[in-house]
Amino acid sequence: MTGGPRPGPVLAIVGATGAVGTVMREVISSRADIWGEIRLIASARSAGRMLPIRGEQVMVKELTADAFDGVDIAMFDVPDEVSQEWAPVAAARGVAVIDKSGAFRMEPDVPLVVPEVNPAQAFNRPRGIIAVPNCTTLSLIVVISVLHKAYRLREMFAASYQAASGAGQAGTDSLYDQLAAVAGDRTLGQQAGDVRAAAGDGGAFGAPLALNVIPWAGSLRSDGWSSEELKIRNETRKILGAPDLRISATCVRVPVVVGHSLALHVVFDTEVEADQARKMLSEAPGVLVVDRPESGEFPMPVDVAGTDPTVVGRIRQSMDDPHALDLFVCGDNLRKGAALNAAQIAELLIAHANWPLWQPREIRTTAPCGSAPASASTPRLNGSSSPVATRTATPFSELACVTASAAANAAAEA
Ligand SMILES: NC(=O)c1ccc[n+]([C@@H]2O[C@H](COP(=O)([O-])OP(=O)(O)OC[C@H]3O[C@@H](n4cnc5c(N)ncnc54)[C@H](OP(=O)(O)O)[C@@H]3O)[C@@H](O)[C@H]2O)c1
């Protein structure tokens, strides 16, 4: 960096080397640049590495208490136990902590925030910590909250189709390794055991994910439920403020690199109408409706990876219940499912707080695909001025536009 310290709030990204931390750096680099210094933090293993953010190379620091000196906002993209120990250390130093781990999500005095759904909760943080929901919950919550507001949700049945990257960099690496091991052999997948023999022990998943699906994500909880299934239930209830909501989920890992999908059957207090629901969703911030089965256009990870919105389609009136809808949602588990949601929360905090270190200044913006630059004085609070949120009648070309801009960022990092 040249020309002395940048004015603006100081951001720390803890876990900057991991799967979420990497996307966090990309997201911060592609949104309005509202930050002064950005500090990259990881374990001692990574200290001294140079990583890109905002087009600059920044040296990774080791996670220590002193690393939070002068920091305004810290995003934690680290395993639960690391957040459990270090988030309170940062908060005790006056840092606003935005934690993406599962360490604090269900604590009653820690808000669980999705800016499109419950933004006010970001300002109710007695412990100085804001939790970001699990990536699977985040892949459905923006859509479900719109329907809940209109029709009052009574019950939800969910089946997830979760990407390998939901298990971190190790999950992505395992899937790519397995795909390489099975590639080219057209005999595989036709006999029990042949994929196991070719793909190895399953790496991060305990079973091969290539050429397979695994009806399991997370760790074992009581009565055979997985931790991931309980997160969908508990977190959805907390975010919607509906503690008695009936929710049942089955989580399945599929051989997709990025992009969690869910098939949902949702039952409401009032009668619902698919067209009306589709219209409401098409007007909701952070949601993109892609629902043209006649031309084979549905929400799919291959179109959604690297983009911001939660995409919803296959919206159908239940054939047996006028109070119920069936639908399919898909979102990037590393963007809205983690990094983007955290960036939105940070922008929300900055827009509504007097940061001692923050002086108003011109904000550098990116304006991909011909969109107008964002206002220099209005940080984006809920993604509504991000490229994808300016919806058009051609959502797929819009997604392609954002994918291109994300790819450009990724290429800049290579
Ligand atoms: N993957 C997803 O889809 C997703 C979505 C939402 C939330 N999350 C949550 O986000 C968090 C990070 O997940 P991830 O998928 O990015 O995991 P990951 O790829 O395994 O990255 C873990 C990060 O934590 C750092 N770290 C590990 N131990 C540390 C320690 N003792 N001190 C300091 N830094 C340490 C690592 O640094 P080194 O490189 O130095 O080891 C790395 O930067 C987890 O809590 C996860 O549950 C993940």
The ligand as an SDF file (V2000), in Angstrom:
LIG
                    3D

 48 52  0  0  0  0  0  0  0  0999 V2000
  -17.7420  -24.1370    3.7280 N   0  0  0  0  0  0  0  0  0  0  0  0
  -18.9680  -23.6090    3.8270 C   0  0  0  0  0  0  0  0  0  0  0  0
  -19.8410  -23.7470    2.9290 O   0  0  0  0  0  0  0  0  0  0  0  0
  -19.3310  -22.8150    5.0580 C   0  0  0  0  0  0  0  0  0  0  0  0
  -20.4580  -22.0450    5.0120 C   0  0  0  0  0  0  0  0  0  0  0  0
  -20.8600  -21.3200    6.1360 C   0  0  0  0  0  0  0  0  0  0  0  0
  -20.0680  -21.3620    7.2580 C   0  0  0  0  0  0  0  0  0  0  0  0
  -18.9490  -22.1090    7.2950 N   0  0  0  0  0  0  0  0  0  0  0  0
  -18.1460  -22.0830    8.5110 C   0  0  0  0  0  0  0  0  0  0  0  0
  -17.0510  -21.1920    8.2780 O   0  0  0  0  0  0  0  0  0  0  0  0
  -15.9110  -21.6240    9.0450 C   0  0  0  0  0  0  0  0  0  0  0  0
  -14.7340  -21.8280    8.0990 C   0  0  0  0  0  0  0  0  0  0  0  0
  -15.0880  -22.8600    7.1880 O   0  0  0  0  0  0  0  0  0  0  0  0
  -14.2290  -23.1990    5.8850 P   0  0  0  0  0  0  0  0  0  0  0  0
  -15.1210  -24.0660    5.0860 O   0  0  0  0  0  0  0  0  0  0  0  0
  -13.6460  -21.9940    5.2910 O   0  0  0  0  0  0  0  0  0  0  0  0
  -13.0230  -24.0810    6.5410 O   0  0  0  0  0  0  0  0  0  0  0  0
  -11.5500  -24.3300    5.9920 P   0  0  0  0  0  0  0  0  0  0  0  0
  -11.5070  -24.2670    4.5220 O   0  0  0  0  0  0  0  0  0  0  0  0
  -11.0900  -25.5670    6.6670 O   0  0  0  0  0  0  0  0  0  0  0  0
  -10.6880  -23.0690    6.5790 O   0  0  0  0  0  0  0  0  0  0  0  0
  -10.4400  -22.9460    7.9630 C   0  0  0  0  0  0  0  0  0  0  0  0
   -9.7220  -21.6330    8.2360 C   0  0  0  0  0  0  0  0  0  0  0  0
   -9.5500  -21.5270    9.6500 O   0  0  0  0  0  0  0  0  0  0  0  0
   -8.1650  -21.2690    9.9260 C   0  0  0  0  0  0  0  0  0  0  0  0
   -7.7910  -21.9050   11.1960 N   0  0  0  0  0  0  0  0  0  0  0  0
   -7.9190  -23.2040   11.5420 C   0  0  0  0  0  0  0  0  0  0  0  0
   -7.4390  -23.3940   12.7920 N   0  0  0  0  0  0  0  0  0  0  0  0
   -6.9900  -22.1830   13.2160 C   0  0  0  0  0  0  0  0  0  0  0  0
   -6.3710  -21.7340   14.4180 C   0  0  0  0  0  0  0  0  0  0  0  0
   -6.1260  -22.5600   15.4340 N   0  0  0  0  0  0  0  0  0  0  0  0
   -6.0300  -20.4120   14.5170 N   0  0  0  0  0  0  0  0  0  0  0  0
   -6.2810  -19.5660   13.4910 C   0  0  0  0  0  0  0  0  0  0  0  0
   -6.8530  -19.9330   12.3330 N   0  0  0  0  0  0  0  0  0  0  0  0
   -7.2130  -21.2360   12.2020 C   0  0  0  0  0  0  0  0  0  0  0  0
   -7.4250  -21.8890    8.7750 C   0  0  0  0  0  0  0  0  0  0  0  0
   -6.1410  -21.3010    8.7000 O   0  0  0  0  0  0  0  0  0  0  0  0
   -4.8560  -22.1280    8.1860 P   0  0  0  0  0  0  0  0  0  0  0  0
   -4.9470  -22.1560    6.6830 O   0  0  0  0  0  0  0  0  0  0  0  0
   -3.7170  -21.3130    8.6850 O   0  0  0  0  0  0  0  0  0  0  0  0
   -4.9480  -23.4940    8.7860 O   0  0  0  0  0  0  0  0  0  0  0  0
   -8.3400  -21.5190    7.6120 C   0  0  0  0  0  0  0  0  0  0  0  0
   -8.1030  -20.1910    7.2370 O   0  0  0  0  0  0  0  0  0  0  0  0
  -16.3300  -22.9020    9.7660 C   0  0  0  0  0  0  0  0  0  0  0  0
  -16.7670  -22.5900   11.0570 O   0  0  0  0  0  0  0  0  0  0  0  0
  -17.5000  -23.4030    8.9280 C   0  0  0  0  0  0  0  0  0  0  0  0
  -18.3990  -24.1870    9.6770 O   0  0  0  0  0  0  0  0  0  0  0  0
  -18.5310  -22.8320    6.2000 C   0  0  0  0  0  0  0  0  0  0  0  0
  1  2  1  0
  2  3  2  0
  2  4  1  0
  4  5  1  0
  4 48  2  0
  5  6  2  0
  6  7  1  0
  7  8  2  0
  8  9  1  0
  8 48  1  0
  9 10  1  0
  9 46  1  0
 10 11  1  0
 11 12  1  0
 11 44  1  0
 12 13  1  0
 13 14  1  0
 14 15  2  0
 14 16  1  0
 14 17  1  0
 17 18  1  0
 18 19  2  0
 18 20  1  0
 18 21  1  0
 21 22  1  0
 22 23  1  0
 23 24  1  0
 23 42  1  0
 24 25  1  0
 25 26  1  0
 25 36  1  0
 26 27  1  0
 26 35  1  0
 27 28  2  0
 28 29  1  0
 29 30  1  0
 29 35  2  0
 30 31  1  0
 30 32  2  0
 32 33  1  0
 33 34  2  0
 34 35  1  0
 36 37  1  0
 36 42  1  0
 37 38  1  0
 38 39  2  0
 38 40  1  0
 38 41  1  0
 42 43  1  0
 44 45  1  0
 44 46  1  0
 46 47  1  0
M  CHG  2   8   1  16  -1
M  END
$$$$
